Amino acid sequence: MAVAAGFAIAATAGAAFIGKGVGAGCAGAGSMGVQPNDVIDIKNPTTLRAVMLGIIVHENSGSPYPDAVLEEGLRRALL
């Protein structure tokens, strides 16, 4: 599935608050080396992992989860 990076990140983050979603989208896109309007494939495991990590780091003030937790979340997301 190809979507704009900022939209994918904001939508994936479940942004109920628009300002929060825009912030997560822009921060996540920047951490991936893309612009918020660039098209990304969130079904690609490498891309989705980067999106997940960007959201988690943004939401947890820089504290990511252990790799095993990230990998299990990625596995479940791609079922």
PDB file of N, CA, C and O in Angstrom:
ATOM      1  N   MET A   1       0.844  -1.166   0.000  1.00  0.00           N
ATOM      2  CA  MET A   1       0.000   0.000   0.000  1.00  0.00           C
ATOM      3  C   MET A   1       0.892   1.232   0.000  1.00  0.00           C
ATOM      4  O   MET A   1       1.740   1.386   0.879  1.00  0.00           O
ATOM      5  N   ALA A   2       0.710   2.095  -0.964  1.00  0.00           N
ATOM      6  CA  ALA A   2       1.507   3.316  -1.058  1.00  0.00           C
ATOM      7  C   ALA A   2       0.676   4.497  -0.584  1.00  0.00           C
ATOM      8  O   ALA A   2      -0.435   4.716  -1.067  1.00  0.00           O
ATOM      9  N   VAL A   3       1.210   5.248   0.350  1.00  0.00           N
ATOM     10  CA  VAL A   3       0.532   6.437   0.886  1.00  0.00           C
ATOM     11  C   VAL A   3       1.569   7.517   1.135  1.00  0.00           C
ATOM     12  O   VAL A   3       2.769   7.245   1.146  1.00  0.00           O
ATOM     13  N   ALA A   4       1.103   8.748   1.335  1.00  0.00           N
ATOM     14  CA  ALA A   4       2.023   9.832   1.678  1.00  0.00           C
ATOM     15  C   ALA A   4       2.601   9.559   3.058  1.00  0.00           C
ATOM     16  O   ALA A   4       1.876   9.153   3.966  1.00  0.00           O
ATOM     17  N   ALA A   5       3.883   9.774   3.219  1.00  0.00           N
ATOM     18  CA  ALA A   5       4.583   9.448   4.463  1.00  0.00           C
ATOM     19  C   ALA A   5       3.941  10.102   5.681  1.00  0.00           C
ATOM     20  O   ALA A   5       3.693   9.423   6.677  1.00  0.00           O
ATOM     21  N   GLY A   6       3.671  11.377   5.626  1.00  0.00           N
ATOM     22  CA  GLY A   6       3.078  12.079   6.764  1.00  0.00           C
ATOM     23  C   GLY A   6       1.704  11.547   7.103  1.00  0.00           C
ATOM     24  O   GLY A   6       1.361  11.419   8.278  1.00  0.00           O
ATOM     25  N   PHE A   7       0.907  11.233   6.083  1.00  0.00           N
ATOM     26  CA  PHE A   7      -0.426  10.676   6.319  1.00  0.00           C
ATOM     27  C   PHE A   7      -0.325   9.295   6.932  1.00  0.00           C
ATOM     28  O   PHE A   7      -1.041   8.983   7.884  1.00  0.00           O
ATOM     29  N   ALA A   8       0.560   8.461   6.396  1.00  0.00           N
ATOM     30  CA  ALA A   8       0.715   7.098   6.924  1.00  0.00           C
ATOM     31  C   ALA A   8       1.125   7.135   8.380  1.00  0.00           C
ATOM     32  O   ALA A   8       0.599   6.378   9.196  1.00  0.00           O
ATOM     33  N   ILE A   9       2.040   7.994   8.705  1.00  0.00           N
ATOM     34  CA  ILE A   9       2.545   8.062  10.075  1.00  0.00           C
ATOM     35  C   ILE A   9       1.483   8.630  10.997  1.00  0.00           C
ATOM     36  O   ILE A   9       1.279   8.104  12.091  1.00  0.00           O
ATOM     37  N   ALA A  10       0.804   9.688  10.586  1.00  0.00           N
ATOM     38  CA  ALA A  10      -0.239  10.278  11.428  1.00  0.00           C
ATOM     39  C   ALA A  10      -1.405   9.304  11.580  1.00  0.00           C
ATOM     40  O   ALA A  10      -1.940   9.156  12.679  1.00  0.00           O
ATOM     41  N   ALA A  11      -1.805   8.639  10.500  1.00  0.00           N
ATOM     42  CA  ALA A  11      -2.923   7.701  10.568  1.00  0.00           C
ATOM     43  C   ALA A  11      -2.550   6.478  11.385  1.00  0.00           C
ATOM     44  O   ALA A  11      -3.365   5.993  12.170  1.00  0.00           O
ATOM     45  N   THR A  12      -1.350   5.977  11.220  1.00  0.00           N
ATOM     46  CA  THR A  12      -0.905   4.807  11.965  1.00  0.00           C
ATOM     47  C   THR A  12      -0.826   5.124  13.444  1.00  0.00           C
ATOM     48  O   THR A  12      -1.087   4.260  14.281  1.00  0.00           O
ATOM     49  N   ALA A  13      -0.475   6.338  13.770  1.00  0.00           N
ATOM     50  CA  ALA A  13      -0.370   6.731  15.174  1.00  0.00           C
ATOM     51  C   ALA A  13      -1.741   6.876  15.820  1.00  0.00           C
ATOM     52  O   ALA A  13      -1.839   7.057  17.034  1.00  0.00           O
ATOM     53  N   GLY A  14      -2.810   6.797  15.011  1.00  0.00           N
ATOM     54  CA  GLY A  14      -4.154   6.955  15.562  1.00  0.00           C
ATOM     55  C   GLY A  14      -4.365   8.355  16.104  1.00  0.00           C
ATOM     56  O   GLY A  14      -4.898   8.533  17.199  1.00  0.00           O
ATOM     57  N   ALA A  15      -3.950   9.335  15.344  1.00  0.00           N
ATOM     58  CA  ALA A  15      -3.943  10.717  15.815  1.00  0.00           C
ATOM     59  C   ALA A  15      -5.352  11.273  15.934  1.00  0.00           C
ATOM     60  O   ALA A  15      -5.934  11.735  14.952  1.00  0.00           O
ATOM     61  N   ALA A  16      -5.890  11.223  17.131  1.00  0.00           N
ATOM     62  CA  ALA A  16      -7.210  11.801  17.377  1.00  0.00           C
ATOM     63  C   ALA A  16      -7.107  13.318  17.451  1.00  0.00           C
ATOM     64  O   ALA A  16      -8.082  14.029  17.205  1.00  0.00           O
ATOM     65  N   PHE A  17      -5.932  13.803  17.789  1.00  0.00           N
ATOM     66  CA  PHE A  17      -5.714  15.242  17.871  1.00  0.00           C
ATOM     67  C   PHE A  17      -4.872  15.652  16.673  1.00  0.00           C
ATOM     68  O   PHE A  17      -3.738  15.199  16.521  1.00  0.00           O
ATOM     69  N   ILE A  18      -5.422  16.504  15.827  1.00  0.00           N
ATOM     70  CA  ILE A  18      -4.776  16.865  14.577  1.00  0.00           C
ATOM     71  C   ILE A  18      -3.356  17.375  14.786  1.00  0.00           C
ATOM     72  O   ILE A  18      -2.447  16.933  14.083  1.00  0.00           O
ATOM     73  N   GLY A  19      -3.136  18.269  15.710  1.00  0.00           N
ATOM     74  CA  GLY A  19      -1.794  18.797  15.939  1.00  0.00           C
ATOM     75  C   GLY A  19      -0.806  17.708  16.291  1.00  0.00           C
ATOM     76  O   GLY A  19       0.333  17.723  15.826  1.00  0.00           O
ATOM     77  N   LYS A  20      -1.231  16.768  17.106  1.00  0.00           N
ATOM     78  CA  LYS A  20      -0.373  15.655  17.509  1.00  0.00           C
ATOM     79  C   LYS A  20      -0.056  14.774  16.307  1.00  0.00           C
ATOM     80  O   LYS A  20       1.079  14.327  16.142  1.00  0.00           O
ATOM     81  N   GLY A  21      -1.063  14.523  15.466  1.00  0.00           N
ATOM     82  CA  GLY A  21      -0.857  13.687  14.281  1.00  0.00           C
ATOM     83  C   GLY A  21       0.097  14.323  13.285  1.00  0.00           C
ATOM     84  O   GLY A  21       0.946  13.642  12.710  1.00  0.00           O
ATOM     85  N   VAL A  22      -0.038  15.608  13.084  1.00  0.00           N
ATOM     86  CA  VAL A  22       0.853  16.315  12.172  1.00  0.00           C
ATOM     87  C   VAL A  22       2.278  16.282  12.707  1.00  0.00           C
ATOM     88  O   VAL A  22       3.224  16.076  11.947  1.00  0.00           O
ATOM     89  N   GLY A  23       2.436  16.483  14.008  1.00  0.00           N
ATOM     90  CA  GLY A  23       3.766  16.429  14.610  1.00  0.00           C
ATOM     91  C   GLY A  23       4.394  15.062  14.461  1.00  0.00           C
ATOM     92  O   GLY A  23       5.567  14.951  14.106  1.00  0.00           O
ATOM     93  N   ALA A  24       3.624  14.015  14.728  1.00  0.00           N
ATOM     94  CA  ALA A  24       4.139  12.650  14.599  1.00  0.00           C
ATOM     95  C   ALA A  24       4.469  12.352  13.147  1.00  0.00           C
ATOM     96  O   ALA A  24       5.488  11.726  12.856  1.00  0.00           O
ATOM     97  N   GLY A  25       3.614  12.795  12.237  1.00  0.00           N
ATOM     98  CA  GLY A  25       3.853  12.546  10.816  1.00  0.00           C
ATOM     99  C   GLY A  25       5.114  13.216  10.321  1.00  0.00           C
ATOM    100  O   GLY A  25       5.913  12.600   9.616  1.00  0.00           O
ATOM    101  N   CYS A  26       5.299  14.459  10.680  1.00  0.00           N
ATOM    102  CA  CYS A  26       6.498  15.188  10.238  1.00  0.00           C
ATOM    103  C   CYS A  26       7.761  14.643  10.898  1.00  0.00           C
ATOM    104  O   CYS A  26       8.793  14.494  10.242  1.00  0.00           O
ATOM    105  N   ALA A  27       7.682  14.348  12.186  1.00  0.00           N
ATOM    106  CA  ALA A  27       8.850  13.803  12.887  1.00  0.00           C
ATOM    107  C   ALA A  27       9.210  12.442  12.337  1.00  0.00           C
ATOM    108  O   ALA A  27      10.383  12.147  12.107  1.00  0.00           O
ATOM    109  N   GLY A  28       8.206  11.612  12.126  1.00  0.00           N
ATOM    110  CA  GLY A  28       8.461  10.266  11.600  1.00  0.00           C
ATOM    111  C   GLY A  28       9.012  10.290  10.189  1.00  0.00           C
ATOM    112  O   GLY A  28       9.932   9.538   9.866  1.00  0.00           O
ATOM    113  N   ALA A  29       8.460  11.144   9.352  1.00  0.00           N
ATOM    114  CA  ALA A  29       8.956  11.246   7.976  1.00  0.00           C
ATOM    115  C   ALA A  29      10.403  11.705   7.979  1.00  0.00           C
ATOM    116  O   ALA A  29      11.232  11.174   7.239  1.00  0.00           O
ATOM    117  N   GLY A  30      10.705  12.689   8.810  1.00  0.00           N
ATOM    118  CA  GLY A  30      12.084  13.188   8.886  1.00  0.00           C
ATOM    119  C   GLY A  30      13.057  12.116   9.330  1.00  0.00           C
ATOM    120  O   GLY A  30      14.174  12.035   8.820  1.00  0.00           O
ATOM    121  N   SER A  31      12.634  11.282  10.290  1.00  0.00           N
ATOM    122  CA  SER A  31      13.526  10.227  10.773  1.00  0.00           C
ATOM    123  C   SER A  31      13.761   9.160   9.715  1.00  0.00           C
ATOM    124  O   SER A  31      14.742   8.421   9.788  1.00  0.00           O
ATOM    125  N   MET A  32      12.868   9.072   8.731  1.00  0.00           N
ATOM    126  CA  MET A  32      13.013   8.092   7.655  1.00  0.00           C
ATOM    127  C   MET A  32      13.764   8.664   6.460  1.00  0.00           C
ATOM    128  O   MET A  32      14.077   7.935   5.519  1.00  0.00           O
ATOM    129  N   GLY A  33      14.054   9.959   6.489  1.00  0.00           N
ATOM    130  CA  GLY A  33      14.744  10.574   5.366  1.00  0.00           C
ATOM    131  C   GLY A  33      13.840  10.886   4.192  1.00  0.00           C
ATOM    132  O   GLY A  33      14.309  10.996   3.059  1.00  0.00           O
ATOM    133  N   VAL A  34      12.537  11.030   4.451  1.00  0.00           N
ATOM    134  CA  VAL A  34      11.584  11.387   3.402  1.00  0.00           C
ATOM    135  C   VAL A  34      10.816  12.630   3.839  1.00  0.00           C
ATOM    136  O   VAL A  34      10.857  13.021   5.005  1.00  0.00           O
ATOM    137  N   GLN A  35      10.127  13.235   2.902  1.00  0.00           N
ATOM    138  CA  GLN A  35       9.280  14.386   3.188  1.00  0.00           C
ATOM    139  C   GLN A  35       7.873  13.890   3.516  1.00  0.00           C
ATOM    140  O   GLN A  35       7.488  12.816   3.055  1.00  0.00           O
ATOM    141  N   PRO A  36       7.090  14.643   4.302  1.00  0.00           N
ATOM    142  CA  PRO A  36       5.745  14.191   4.672  1.00  0.00           C
ATOM    143  C   PRO A  36       4.842  13.871   3.484  1.00  0.00           C
ATOM    144  O   PRO A  36       3.934  13.053   3.624  1.00  0.00           O
ATOM    145  N   ASN A  37       5.058  14.482   2.328  1.00  0.00           N
ATOM    146  CA  ASN A  37       4.220  14.204   1.168  1.00  0.00           C
ATOM    147  C   ASN A  37       4.797  13.143   0.233  1.00  0.00           C
ATOM    148  O   ASN A  37       4.170  12.812  -0.773  1.00  0.00           O
ATOM    149  N   ASP A  38       5.978  12.603   0.544  1.00  0.00           N
ATOM    150  CA  ASP A  38       6.551  11.528  -0.270  1.00  0.00           C
ATOM    151  C   ASP A  38       5.694  10.270  -0.119  1.00  0.00           C
ATOM    152  O   ASP A  38       5.127  10.014   0.944  1.00  0.00           O
ATOM    153  N   VAL A  39       5.612   9.500  -1.185  1.00  0.00           N
ATOM    154  CA  VAL A  39       4.851   8.253  -1.147  1.00  0.00           C
ATOM    155  C   VAL A  39       5.756   7.132  -0.632  1.00  0.00           C
ATOM    156  O   VAL A  39       6.878   6.953  -1.106  1.00  0.00           O
ATOM    157  N   ILE A  40       5.248   6.387   0.342  1.00  0.00           N
ATOM    158  CA  ILE A  40       5.989   5.251   0.898  1.00  0.00           C
ATOM    159  C   ILE A  40       5.099   4.006   0.847  1.00  0.00           C
ATOM    160  O   ILE A  40       3.878   4.120   0.741  1.00  0.00           O
ATOM    161  N   ASP A  41       5.697   2.845   0.920  1.00  0.00           N
ATOM    162  CA  ASP A  41       4.970   1.573   0.902  1.00  0.00           C
ATOM    163  C   ASP A  41       4.984   1.010   2.321  1.00  0.00           C
ATOM    164  O   ASP A  41       5.995   0.463   2.761  1.00  0.00           O
ATOM    165  N   ILE A  42       3.868   1.142   3.038  1.00  0.00           N
ATOM    166  CA  ILE A  42       3.842   0.698   4.427  1.00  0.00           C
ATOM    167  C   ILE A  42       3.656  -0.809   4.555  1.00  0.00           C
ATOM    168  O   ILE A  42       3.616  -1.320   5.675  1.00  0.00           O
ATOM    169  N   LYS A  43       3.542  -1.528   3.461  1.00  0.00           N
ATOM    170  CA  LYS A  43       3.518  -2.988   3.503  1.00  0.00           C
ATOM    171  C   LYS A  43       4.933  -3.551   3.401  1.00  0.00           C
ATOM    172  O   LYS A  43       5.141  -4.751   3.577  1.00  0.00           O
ATOM    173  N   ASN A  44       5.893  -2.693   3.119  1.00  0.00           N
ATOM    174  CA  ASN A  44       7.301  -3.097   3.086  1.00  0.00           C
ATOM    175  C   ASN A  44       7.777  -3.184   4.538  1.00  0.00           C
ATOM    176  O   ASN A  44       7.698  -2.194   5.265  1.00  0.00           O
ATOM    177  N   PRO A  45       8.273  -4.357   4.979  1.00  0.00           N
ATOM    178  CA  PRO A  45       8.662  -4.509   6.381  1.00  0.00           C
ATOM    179  C   PRO A  45       9.689  -3.484   6.863  1.00  0.00           C
ATOM    180  O   PRO A  45       9.593  -3.012   7.996  1.00  0.00           O
ATOM    181  N   THR A  46      10.653  -3.136   6.040  1.00  0.00           N
ATOM    182  CA  THR A  46      11.673  -2.162   6.436  1.00  0.00           C
ATOM    183  C   THR A  46      11.058  -0.785   6.629  1.00  0.00           C
ATOM    184  O   THR A  46      11.375  -0.083   7.589  1.00  0.00           O
ATOM    185  N   THR A  47      10.181  -0.406   5.718  1.00  0.00           N
ATOM    186  CA  THR A  47       9.508   0.890   5.808  1.00  0.00           C
ATOM    187  C   THR A  47       8.574   0.932   7.011  1.00  0.00           C
ATOM    188  O   THR A  47       8.568   1.903   7.766  1.00  0.00           O
ATOM    189  N   LEU A  48       7.783  -0.130   7.185  1.00  0.00           N
ATOM    190  CA  LEU A  48       6.847  -0.153   8.298  1.00  0.00           C
ATOM    191  C   LEU A  48       7.581  -0.128   9.632  1.00  0.00           C
ATOM    192  O   LEU A  48       7.122   0.520  10.572  1.00  0.00           O
ATOM    193  N   ARG A  49       8.706  -0.817   9.731  1.00  0.00           N
ATOM    194  CA  ARG A  49       9.490  -0.800  10.970  1.00  0.00           C
ATOM    195  C   ARG A  49       9.969   0.623  11.280  1.00  0.00           C
ATOM    196  O   ARG A  49       9.936   1.063  12.429  1.00  0.00           O
ATOM    197  N   ALA A  50      10.413   1.336  10.237  1.00  0.00           N
ATOM    198  CA  ALA A  50      10.860   2.719  10.424  1.00  0.00           C
ATOM    199  C   ALA A  50       9.709   3.613  10.860  1.00  0.00           C
ATOM    200  O   ALA A  50       9.886   4.484  11.712  1.00  0.00           O
ATOM    201  N   VAL A  51       8.523   3.402  10.276  1.00  0.00           N
ATOM    202  CA  VAL A  51       7.336   4.175  10.671  1.00  0.00           C
ATOM    203  C   VAL A  51       7.001   3.886  12.129  1.00  0.00           C
ATOM    204  O   VAL A  51       6.777   4.806  12.916  1.00  0.00           O
ATOM    205  N   MET A  52       6.969   2.608  12.483  1.00  0.00           N
ATOM    206  CA  MET A  52       6.662   2.224  13.864  1.00  0.00           C
ATOM    207  C   MET A  52       7.659   2.830  14.844  1.00  0.00           C
ATOM    208  O   MET A  52       7.267   3.396  15.864  1.00  0.00           O
ATOM    209  N   LEU A  53       8.930   2.711  14.538  1.00  0.00           N
ATOM    210  CA  LEU A  53       9.958   3.233  15.431  1.00  0.00           C
ATOM    211  C   LEU A  53       9.849   4.754  15.560  1.00  0.00           C
ATOM    212  O   LEU A  53       9.998   5.301  16.652  1.00  0.00           O
ATOM    213  N   GLY A  54       9.589   5.433  14.435  1.00  0.00           N
ATOM    214  CA  GLY A  54       9.423   6.888  14.476  1.00  0.00           C
ATOM    215  C   GLY A  54       8.270   7.313  15.372  1.00  0.00           C
ATOM    216  O   GLY A  54       8.385   8.274  16.132  1.00  0.00           O
ATOM    217  N   ILE A  55       7.147   6.585  15.278  1.00  0.00           N
ATOM    218  CA  ILE A  55       5.983   6.899  16.104  1.00  0.00           C
ATOM    219  C   ILE A  55       6.295   6.637  17.574  1.00  0.00           C
ATOM    220  O   ILE A  55       6.003   7.468  18.434  1.00  0.00           O
ATOM    221  N   ILE A  56       6.884   5.486  17.858  1.00  0.00           N
ATOM    222  CA  ILE A  56       7.179   5.115  19.243  1.00  0.00           C
ATOM    223  C   ILE A  56       8.146   6.106  19.887  1.00  0.00           C
ATOM    224  O   ILE A  56       7.927   6.543  21.017  1.00  0.00           O
ATOM    225  N   VAL A  57       9.199   6.455  19.181  1.00  0.00           N
ATOM    226  CA  VAL A  57      10.180   7.403  19.724  1.00  0.00           C
ATOM    227  C   VAL A  57       9.523   8.761  19.951  1.00  0.00           C
ATOM    228  O   VAL A  57       9.775   9.410  20.966  1.00  0.00           O
ATOM    229  N   HIS A  58       8.680   9.194  19.008  1.00  0.00           N
ATOM    230  CA  HIS A  58       7.989  10.477  19.144  1.00  0.00           C
ATOM    231  C   HIS A  58       7.043  10.454  20.348  1.00  0.00           C
ATOM    232  O   HIS A  58       7.031  11.390  21.147  1.00  0.00           O
ATOM    233  N   GLU A  59       6.261   9.398  20.476  1.00  0.00           N
ATOM    234  CA  GLU A  59       5.268   9.305  21.548  1.00  0.00           C
ATOM    235  C   GLU A  59       5.898   9.078  22.915  1.00  0.00           C
ATOM    236  O   GLU A  59       5.357   9.529  23.925  1.00  0.00           O
ATOM    237  N   ASN A  60       7.037   8.384  22.965  1.00  0.00           N
ATOM    238  CA  ASN A  60       7.664   8.042  24.242  1.00  0.00           C
ATOM    239  C   ASN A  60       8.860   8.928  24.564  1.00  0.00           C
ATOM    240  O   ASN A  60       9.700   8.558  25.385  1.00  0.00           O
ATOM    241  N   SER A  61       8.945  10.064  23.945  1.00  0.00           N
ATOM    242  CA  SER A  61      10.036  11.021  24.194  1.00  0.00           C
ATOM    243  C   SER A  61      11.414  10.394  24.032  1.00  0.00           C
ATOM    244  O   SER A  61      12.307  10.614  24.850  1.00  0.00           O
ATOM    245  N   GLY A  62      11.578   9.615  22.977  1.00  0.00           N
ATOM    246  CA  GLY A  62      12.893   9.063  22.650  1.00  0.00           C
ATOM    247  C   GLY A  62      13.196   7.710  23.251  1.00  0.00           C
ATOM    248  O   GLY A  62      14.311   7.214  23.089  1.00  0.00           O
ATOM    249  N   SER A  63      12.254   7.095  23.936  1.00  0.00           N
ATOM    250  CA  SER A  63      12.490   5.798  24.565  1.00  0.00           C
ATOM    251  C   SER A  63      11.846   4.684  23.748  1.00  0.00           C
ATOM    252  O   SER A  63      10.654   4.425  23.914  1.00  0.00           O
ATOM    253  N   PRO A  64      12.599   4.010  22.865  1.00  0.00           N
ATOM    254  CA  PRO A  64      11.991   2.945  22.066  1.00  0.00           C
ATOM    255  C   PRO A  64      11.788   1.666  22.892  1.00  0.00           C
ATOM    256  O   PRO A  64      12.401   1.484  23.943  1.00  0.00           O
ATOM    257  N   TYR A  65      10.931   0.806  22.400  1.00  0.00           N
ATOM    258  CA  TYR A  65      10.718  -0.492  23.029  1.00  0.00           C
ATOM    259  C   TYR A  65      11.870  -1.427  22.665  1.00  0.00           C
ATOM    260  O   TYR A  65      12.619  -1.139  21.732  1.00  0.00           O
ATOM    261  N   PRO A  66      12.025  -2.543  23.384  1.00  0.00           N
ATOM    262  CA  PRO A  66      13.055  -3.525  23.013  1.00  0.00           C
ATOM    263  C   PRO A  66      12.803  -4.076  21.607  1.00  0.00           C
ATOM    264  O   PRO A  66      11.663  -4.109  21.143  1.00  0.00           O
ATOM    265  N   ASP A  67      13.874  -4.509  20.931  1.00  0.00           N
ATOM    266  CA  ASP A  67      13.761  -5.033  19.568  1.00  0.00           C
ATOM    267  C   ASP A  67      12.746  -6.161  19.456  1.00  0.00           C
ATOM    268  O   ASP A  67      12.018  -6.234  18.466  1.00  0.00           O
ATOM    269  N   ALA A  68      12.685  -7.039  20.444  1.00  0.00           N
ATOM    270  CA  ALA A  68      11.747  -8.161  20.392  1.00  0.00           C
ATOM    271  C   ALA A  68      10.300  -7.672  20.329  1.00  0.00           C
ATOM    272  O   ALA A  68       9.472  -8.275  19.646  1.00  0.00           O
ATOM    273  N   VAL A  69       9.993  -6.593  21.032  1.00  0.00           N
ATOM    274  CA  VAL A  69       8.637  -6.033  21.015  1.00  0.00           C
ATOM    275  C   VAL A  69       8.348  -5.412  19.655  1.00  0.00           C
ATOM    276  O   VAL A  69       7.262  -5.594  19.105  1.00  0.00           O
ATOM    277  N   LEU A  70       9.319  -4.677  19.110  1.00  0.00           N
ATOM    278  CA  LEU A  70       9.145  -4.089  17.774  1.00  0.00           C
ATOM    279  C   LEU A  70       8.934  -5.165  16.726  1.00  0.00           C
ATOM    280  O   LEU A  70       8.055  -5.034  15.874  1.00  0.00           O
ATOM    281  N   GLU A  71       9.718  -6.219  16.773  1.00  0.00           N
ATOM    282  CA  GLU A  71       9.617  -7.296  15.787  1.00  0.00           C
ATOM    283  C   GLU A  71       8.267  -8.012  15.873  1.00  0.00           C
ATOM    284  O   GLU A  71       7.691  -8.366  14.845  1.00  0.00           O
ATOM    285  N   GLU A  72       7.760  -8.226  17.085  1.00  0.00           N
ATOM    286  CA  GLU A  72       6.459  -8.872  17.239  1.00  0.00           C
ATOM    287  C   GLU A  72       5.351  -7.961  16.725  1.00  0.00           C
ATOM    288  O   GLU A  72       4.422  -8.441  16.075  1.00  0.00           O
ATOM    289  N   GLY A  73       5.423  -6.682  16.993  1.00  0.00           N
ATOM    290  CA  GLY A  73       4.438  -5.743  16.466  1.00  0.00           C
ATOM    291  C   GLY A  73       4.461  -5.699  14.946  1.00  0.00           C
ATOM    292  O   GLY A  73       3.412  -5.657  14.303  1.00  0.00           O
ATOM    293  N   LEU A  74       5.656  -5.708  14.378  1.00  0.00           N
ATOM    294  CA  LEU A  74       5.810  -5.717  12.919  1.00  0.00           C
ATOM    295  C   LEU A  74       5.226  -7.002  12.340  1.00  0.00           C
ATOM    296  O   LEU A  74       4.517  -6.971  11.335  1.00  0.00           O
ATOM    297  N   ARG A  75       5.524  -8.122  12.974  1.00  0.00           N
ATOM    298  CA  ARG A  75       5.010  -9.403  12.489  1.00  0.00           C
ATOM    299  C   ARG A  75       3.476  -9.398  12.476  1.00  0.00           C
ATOM    300  O   ARG A  75       2.850  -9.824  11.505  1.00  0.00           O
ATOM    301  N   ARG A  76       2.890  -8.915  13.559  1.00  0.00           N
ATOM    302  CA  ARG A  76       1.428  -8.896  13.652  1.00  0.00           C
ATOM    303  C   ARG A  76       0.803  -7.912  12.657  1.00  0.00           C
ATOM    304  O   ARG A  76      -0.257  -8.182  12.092  1.00  0.00           O
ATOM    305  N   ALA A  77       1.455  -6.791  12.455  1.00  0.00           N
ATOM    306  CA  ALA A  77       0.931  -5.783  11.523  1.00  0.00           C
ATOM    307  C   ALA A  77       0.902  -6.292  10.089  1.00  0.00           C
ATOM    308  O   ALA A  77       0.048  -5.891   9.298  1.00  0.00           O
ATOM    309  N   LEU A  78       1.831  -7.170   9.760  1.00  0.00           N
ATOM    310  CA  LEU A  78       1.948  -7.633   8.373  1.00  0.00           C
ATOM    311  C   LEU A  78       1.222  -8.957   8.109  1.00  0.00           C
ATOM    312  O   LEU A  78       1.352  -9.528   7.026  1.00  0.00           O
ATOM    313  N   LEU A  79       0.460  -9.446   9.093  1.00  0.00           N
ATOM    314  CA  LEU A  79      -0.281 -10.700   8.891  1.00  0.00           C
ATOM    315  C   LEU A  79      -1.320 -10.544   7.809  1.00  0.00           C
ATOM    316  O   LEU A  79      -2.039 -11.495   7.502  1.00  0.00           O
TER     317      LEU A  79
END
